[in-house]
Amino acid sequence: MKFLCLVYFGPDAFADLGPDDMRRIDDATIEHDHKLRNAGHLLIASPLAETGEVSIDRRQRMKMSVMDGPYAEAKEVIGGFLLIEAKDMAEAVALFDDDPIAAHSRIVIRPLMDAHRHSQTGQARPDFNPA
């Protein structure tokens, strides 16, 4: 099964860390990603751009508008994502037991919908095949 993992950060998640501590967390997180990839679990992972670079598209009355975001009232923002493969939710959750970023974030793990349950026509979406 494939799972989308969204990594949420609060506004002060790293406020008490200096540059050296941040570098250690970044390095440890990259090492954890390599471990997941080498074990055949990680399909793709990436941090997201700074929140000041975010735009939100909304379609209202068939017109698209773009607004700066996230909104000031947001308690958390998505700071990164992973697409993983695991046999079930229990295994997916266990893959993050030793993830160093988990101490500073909230990770939401959601299973991807089975293609055969998604389409009424029987036609599946194209598979994700990372290069």
N, C-alpha and C positions, 0 to 999 in steps of 0.2 A: 504494500500500500504506500501511496505517496502522501506526505503531510506538508502543509505550509506552516512554517513557524515564524510568527511575528514577534520581534523583540521591541518591547515598549520601554521607554525611559521617562522618568519624571524630570522636571526642569532642573533639579539640583542633584541628579544621580551621581555626578562626578565632581561636585563642588569641593569636596574635601580632599581631592587628589591633585598632586602636583604633576608636572610634565613627565617626570621619571616613572611615577606610578601609572600614569596613563599609557606610556610606552610599554610597560610590563604587561598591562591588561591587554593592550592591542596584540602584542606578541603571543601571549598565552591563548588568546581567542583564535588567532590564526593557526596556532599549533593544534588547538582543539578541532578546528575545521579540517585540517589536514588528516587528523586521526579519523574523523568521520568519513572523509572521502576515501582514505586508504582501506577502511573497513567496508566500503561499498554502500554507505548510507547517504552521503551528501551528494546531491545533484548540482546545487548552486547555492551560494551564500554571498551576501553583499551588505555592507552598511549603506544607509541612505544619505543623501546630501543634507547639509545643515538645514535647520528648520526655516531660516530666513529665505531659502531658495525654493520653498514649497509653493505650489499653486494648486488651487482646488477648482476643478471644472464642474459646473452645474448646468444641467439642461433644464430650462424653465420655458414652458410654452414654445418648445421647439427652437429656442435660441440658446446658444452656448455662451457662458460667461466665465471668465477666469478671475479669481480673487486671490490675494495674498493669503497665506495661511501658515501654520495652523492658527486657529483663533486663540486669543489670549486666555480664554477661559479653559482651554484644553489642559487637563491635568497631566497627561502623558502624550508623547508622540511616538510614532513608529520610527525606530532608529536603524532597523535592519531587518533582514528576512533570510530564511533558509528554506530550501525545498529539499526534503529528505525522503528516504525510503526506509520503511521498517515493516515488520510482519504485522504489528498491531499497535494500538495506542500505548499500551504498557511499555513496549520496546521503544517507541518514539520518545516518551517521557524519560525513560532511563538514559537515553543518549545525552541528555542535558544535565545529568547528575553531577558531572565534574566540569561543566562549562563555566569558565571564570567570569563571564559576563553576567551570569545568572544572579550573582550577588548584588548587582547594581541595576537589575532590570526585572521586568515581568515578561515571561515568554509564553505566548499563546500558541498552542499547537492545534491545528485543524486538519482533519483528513480531507483529501480531495475527493470529490464525488466520483463514483465509478461511472465511466463513460456510458455504459449500457443503461444506467438509470437516468441519465441526463437527457437523452434524446428520444423524442417520441417517433422520430423517423427511422431510428436505428443507425443513423450515421453518427459516428463518434467525432469529437474534435481531434485535430492533429495531435499526435503524441509529442511530448516534450523530450527532445533528444539533445542534451548539451554536447557541444563539440569537444 
